[in-house]
Amino acid sequence: MKRFKIYKIVTVGLVFLTLQSCFVAKEYNRPETVVEAEYYRTDKLPQDSLSMASVSWKTLFTDAQLQNYIEEGLQNNIDIRIAIQQVLAAEAYLKQGKAGYFPTLNGNATYTRQELSENSQFGGQFSTLDQYQLSGGLSWEADIWGKIRSNKRAFQASYLQTVAAHKAVKSRLVANIASTYYQLLALDEQIQITEETIETRSNSLETTEALKEAGNVTEVGVKQTEAQLYTAQAILIDLKNEARLLENTMSILLGSPVKEITRGELDKQQINTELKTGVPAQLLSNRPDVIAAEYNLVNAFELTNVARSSFYPSLTLTATGGLQSLDVDDLFSASSLFATITGGLMQPIINGRKIRTQYEVSQAQQEQARLNFKFAILNAGKEVSDAMYSYEAATDKIEVKEKENEAYSLATDYSQELLDNGLANYLEVLTARENALNSSLDLVNAKNSQLQAIVNLYEALGGGWQ
């Protein structure tokens, strides 16, 4: 009857402690302050349930050489390989978290020899005492307050955060390779324009020298034409240097030693994918960095649960058993068997404020993670808005620059014709030529800016890792 009462008290106590766990380990809920993501001041491009982020980079980028480079980068890039190792490390911790529910088992083999004092309790009977022991210890902690469960969830969130971070690295790498590739194409076209300009100005210098001999222009005109030729040559040197540096950058992105980057032409680049942003809330599921920021918040939230549970008592059951003998020959006999079972509650009372400090720090870290998550959402919306405005501006600028370039080309032809007939000042010809070159280079920059804006929009929406 007495034993029954003891069991009843223990059962009631365990039920009470289990019910208390509802008030200790809280459930994570996404903060309301960061649920809404907005694309600020972006009402010109279509927004619907579809997003260009869901399109594979193989579909978005139609240049076969660019596709090969992206494929190579995803295989060999150093940042990608580092991110994979981080995922593997987090996976190991995840497995550890899942094992938290299981008991721990330790094996132990000991030999003890004691030299006893003659004046001790047993010294008159034994001068030495040998003891042999083979034992195993089993320990298990009941998850009364949800501590083990919260630890498991924290490890799981950390693992998913590294997976999302790996996707973010892929997305950024795809964008960087495409961006660098398009910059190289733009430089190639600018180099071609400048080389043609140098050839034209070399011919013009010969013509000017002939006109001087004929008395139609002065030495000033010759020197100005010569200076314009040198200016174009200097521009060509800078463009070729920039192209070489970009090739080196591309090589690093590809995870290879520096090498020549073969490529297509800027005018042949076609983006056939419709530029759709989808609804703003899709950033929560599309952008890997936003996903990683939320998993970081989940991790901090669960670690706060763990810290909170440390204020409450822990219930531990331990069992030890094995073989113990004073004589090694009798160690494996039935008489050498021993066993001990212990159950206990441990309640922290005074521990130098360590538990309180841990809890307060975990709360502060959770708030930091919440703010970082909110910032990630706001920054994502801002980057989408920036990319869309840049695309619109570049598109409008291309149209204007094409008209400007045509006007300067005609002005150059007309001024040269007037000069040949003695009806224009040579300075007008020089000015028209310089403006035509600058306009041509600016037009190429505008085309490159449009492609860069598409790449940025694709990355900002969370595309590239699929």
Residue pairs with C-beta under 8 A, 6 or more apart in sequence:
14 142
14 315
17 144
17 145
17 315
18 144
20 144
20 145
20 312
21 143
21 144
21 145
21 146
24 145
24 146
24 305
24 308
24 309
24 312
25 145
25 146
25 147
25 149
25 150
25 305
25 308
25 309
26 301
26 305
28 153
28 298
28 301
28 302
30 294
31 297
31 370
31 373
31 374
33 374
34 370
34 373
34 374
34 377
35 281
35 284
36 280
36 281
37 280
37 281
37 283
37 284
37 377
37 378
37 380
37 381
38 280
38 381
39 47
39 277
39 280
39 381
39 384
39 385
39 388
40 381
40 382
40 385
41 385
41 389
42 277
42 384
42 385
42 388
42 389
44 388
44 392
45 275
45 276
45 277
45 388
45 391
45 392
46 274
46 275
46 276
46 277
47 276
47 277
47 278
47 279
47 280
48 276
48 278
48 279
49 278
49 279
50 276
50 278
51 276
51 277
51 278
51 279
51 282
51 286
51 461
51 462
51 463
52 60
52 273
52 274
52 275
52 276
52 277
52 278
52 457
52 458
52 461
52 463
53 278
53 282
53 286
53 287
53 458
53 461
53 462
53 463
54 278
54 286
54 463
54 466
55 273
55 463
55 466
56 466
57 67
57 70
57 174
57 178
57 458
57 463
57 464
57 466
58 67
59 273
60 271
60 273
60 454
60 458
60 463
61 67
61 70
61 178
61 271
62 269
62 270
62 271
62 272
63 181
63 264
63 268
63 269
65 181
65 262
65 263
65 264
66 177
66 178
66 181
66 263
66 264
69 177
69 181
69 250
69 254
69 261
70 173
70 174
70 177
70 178
72 254
72 255
72 256
73 80
73 173
73 174
73 177
73 253
73 254
73 255
74 80
74 170
74 173
74 174
75 255
76 254
76 255
76 256
77 173
77 253
77 254
77 255
78 255
79 169
79 173
80 166
80 169
80 170
80 173
80 255
81 255
83 162
83 165
83 166
83 169
84 166
86 162
86 165
86 166
87 159
87 162
87 163
87 166
89 162
90 155
90 158
90 159
90 161
90 162
90 163
91 159
93 155
93 158
93 159
94 155
94 156
94 158
94 159
96 155
97 151
97 152
97 153
97 154
97 155
97 156
98 152
98 155
100 143
100 148
100 151
100 152
101 143
101 148
101 152
102 140
103 138
103 139
103 140
104 138
104 139
104 140
105 136
105 137
105 138
106 136
106 137
106 139
107 135
107 136
108 133
108 134
108 135
108 136
108 137
108 322
109 133
109 134
109 135
110 131
110 132
110 133
110 135
111 130
111 131
111 132
111 133
112 129
112 130
112 131
112 133
113 128
113 129
113 130
113 131
114 128
114 129
114 130
114 131
115 127
115 128
116 122
116 123
116 126
116 127
116 128
116 129
117 123
118 124
118 127
122 129
129 326
130 326
130 327
130 328
131 324
131 325
131 326
132 323
132 324
132 325
132 326
132 327
132 328
132 331
133 322
133 323
133 324
133 325
134 322
134 323
134 324
134 331
135 320
135 321
135 322
135 323
135 324
135 338
136 320
136 321
136 322
137 318
137 319
137 320
138 318
138 319
138 320
139 316
139 317
139 318
139 319
140 316
140 317
140 318
141 148
141 314
141 315
141 316
141 317
142 314
142 315
142 316
142 317
143 149
144 312
144 313
144 314
144 315
145 308
145 309
145 312
146 305
146 309
147 305
147 306
147 309
147 310
147 314
150 302
150 303
150 305
150 306
150 309
151 302
151 306
153 298
153 302
154 298
154 299
154 302
154 303
154 306
157 295
157 296
157 298
157 299
157 302
158 295
158 299
160 291
160 295
161 292
161 295
161 296
161 299
162 292
164 288
164 289
164 291
164 292
164 295
165 288
165 289
165 292
166 288
167 288
167 291
167 465
168 287
168 288
168 289
168 292
168 465
170 288
170 464
170 465
171 288
171 459
171 462
171 463
171 464
171 465
172 459
172 464
173 253
173 464
174 459
174 463
174 464
174 465
175 455
175 456
175 458
175 459
175 464
176 253
177 250
177 253
177 254
178 455
179 452
179 455
179 456
180 246
180 249
180 250
180 253
181 250
181 261
181 263
182 266
182 269
182 448
182 451
182 452
182 455
183 246
183 448
183 452
184 243
184 246
184 247
184 250
184 261
184 263
185 263
185 264
185 265
185 266
185 269
185 448
186 266
186 444
186 445
186 447
186 448
187 239
187 242
187 243
187 246
188 243
188 263
188 265
188 266
189 265
189 266
189 267
189 444
190 239
190 441
190 444
191 236
191 239
191 240
191 243
193 437
193 440
193 441
193 444
194 232
194 235
194 236
194 239
194 437
194 441
195 236
197 232
197 433
197 437
198 229
198 232
198 233
198 236
201 225
201 228
201 229
201 232
201 433
202 229
204 225
204 229
204 433
205 222
205 225
205 226
205 229
208 217
208 221
208 222
208 225
208 426
209 222
211 217
211 221
212 218
212 219
212 221
212 222
216 422
217 426
221 426
221 430
224 426
224 427
224 430
225 430
228 430
228 433
228 434
231 434
232 437
235 437
235 441
246 261
247 258
247 259
247 260
247 261
248 258
250 261
251 257
251 258
251 259
251 261
252 258
266 444
266 447
266 448
267 447
269 451
271 451
271 454
275 388
275 391
275 454
275 457
277 384
277 388
277 457
277 461
278 286
278 461
280 381
282 461
282 462
283 290
283 377
283 380
283 381
283 384
283 461
283 462
284 290
284 291
284 294
284 377
285 291
285 462
286 461
286 462
286 463
287 376
287 380
287 460
287 461
287 462
288 462
288 465
289 376
289 380
290 373
290 376
290 377
290 380
290 462
293 369
293 372
293 373
293 375
293 376
294 373
296 369
296 372
296 373
297 366
297 369
297 370
297 372
297 373
299 369
300 362
300 365
300 366
300 368
300 369
300 370
301 366
301 369
303 362
303 365
303 366
304 359
304 362
304 363
304 365
304 366
306 362
307 355
307 358
307 359
307 361
307 362
307 363
308 359
310 348
310 355
310 358
310 359
311 348
311 355
311 359
312 347
313 345
313 346
313 347
313 348
314 345
314 346
315 343
315 344
315 345
316 343
316 344
316 346
317 341
317 342
317 343
318 340
318 341
318 342
318 343
318 344
319 339
319 340
319 341
319 342
320 339
320 340
321 337
321 338
321 339
321 340
322 337
322 338
323 331
323 332
323 336
323 337
323 338
324 331
324 336
324 338
325 331
325 333
325 336
330 336
348 355
380 460
380 462
383 456
383 459
383 460
384 457
384 460
384 461
386 456
386 460
387 453
387 454
387 456
387 457
387 459
387 460
388 453
388 457
390 449
390 452
390 453
390 456
391 450
391 453
391 454
391 457
393 449
394 446
394 447
394 449
394 450
394 452
394 453
395 450
397 446
397 449
398 443
398 446
398 447
398 450
401 439
401 442
401 443
401 446
402 443
404 439
404 442
404 443
405 436
405 439
405 440
405 443
408 432
408 435
408 436
408 439
409 436
411 432
411 435
411 436
412 429
412 432
412 433
412 436
415 424
415 428
415 429
415 432
416 429
416 432
418 424
418 428
419 425
419 426
419 428
419 429
458 464
